[in-house]
């Protein structure tokens, strides 16, 4: 069953306006400037504090921040999808409090010693000394201590090949 994603405007028994979008209900926070209104998710007081908040102008939804999706990865680990951003639960997180990290794409950095480094999620790669020109070989920083086989191959700072980690 596919939920209706079109906003449905109605009122509660108390007369307060609400919007139903799919399976989510929103209450009006305040009227805003002119004919603009801001809304908050009715689940806002729940433990997972929903941050979804549509904005309407003259009864038409002009901006809608989708609620976070709690999913599982291919390996069964918890994942949060918020818009185009994806967050993985840190492996040391236990219980109700958890540390989540964004799984953005690669970030090209410079180390304290001025050497090039790639940071991808929790993994960090150092550029191999034999890499020159547009082709780069990058190895996981744990390749000596953990004998990690994780590696990247880049051409003009674009990752073209990736080997998996073993730690």
Secondary structure, 3 states (H helix, E strand, C coil): CCCCCCCEEEECCCCCEEEEECCEEEEEEECCCCCEEEEEECCCCCCCCCCCCCEEECCEEEECCCCCEEEECCCCCEEEEECCEEEEECCCCCCCCCCEEECCCCEEEECCCCCEEEEECCEEEEECCCCCCCEEEEEECCCCCCCCCCEEEEECCEEEEEECCCC
